[in-house]
């Protein structure tokens, strides 16, 4: 190629290269509506938007979990559910109306440059956990003897002492339906046997679209009874948004992920109320549907030593087969006669989802 033709070729392709570079930087940060609007502007952006949409449907966790968690939809045209993903509980220091953006997905142009190995194996593919403020506050817990416990110094927390009990002081804090795990101030690491719920999701899951329920969480492998599945994460106090959620949900245009947990304190005279809202920021637990028969998941409040608020975690209550939907009971209270319809299809279905005034 002559020098003159090289200049013409470079000049002709320079705007396209600049467009591709800008698209790589901007498109992963867009919402589905914004992405759809951009795709209408030109053929190149339309192709890149389709590529990014496909990549988003391949892993809701943005490579933040051990295995990719894919969307499967043979029902309608929704390729994925859009929300900010975080693998662990994040509590902001003060309520905020502005949820920060999170990069999600790669365009075909990006994939051609980084190679296929980075698509499913590297946390660097996406921006990671959104910075929503300060982490959970640390406190000194008190054991049965009234002594402060800031963290254990065990070498093996799962060892049994001479009396047949666990030697780890963190386990000695259990009671009132609360399971206590080692925390950030303990000397043990994530490999500790008393940190089962802190290592992220270690089972294969998938999200399947149902014509009546919407998105539903399914097992993508056999799960043994007692095995940890996931935790329900939250970002901020949610009571003030429930009325708006109900209004949208009744019109069939919206699906919220709001759960109220009440923890009865040891004195028996007070109750700690936790409003968990995973509607805008959360993880795969937001896709777990209700079942009137109790489902195949059980819940447990787990508190890490030194952390004030417990976490709500899901465990397999029975052996679960591959391709089986994961469900649990939202509760037994049904205070609203015009509540949302239940589609669990169990033999004891009440026909209406549990609800109460929050």
Helices and strands as residue ranges (DSSP letters): H 3-26, G 27-29, H 32-39, H 43-58, E 70-72, E 84-85, H 108-114, H 117-121, G 123-125, E 141-142, E 148-149, G 171-173, E 178-181, G 196-198, E 205-210, E 214-219, E 228-232, G 239-241, H 242-250, E 258-264, E 271-277, E 281-282, G 284-287, E 289-290, E 297-304, E 311-316, E 327-328
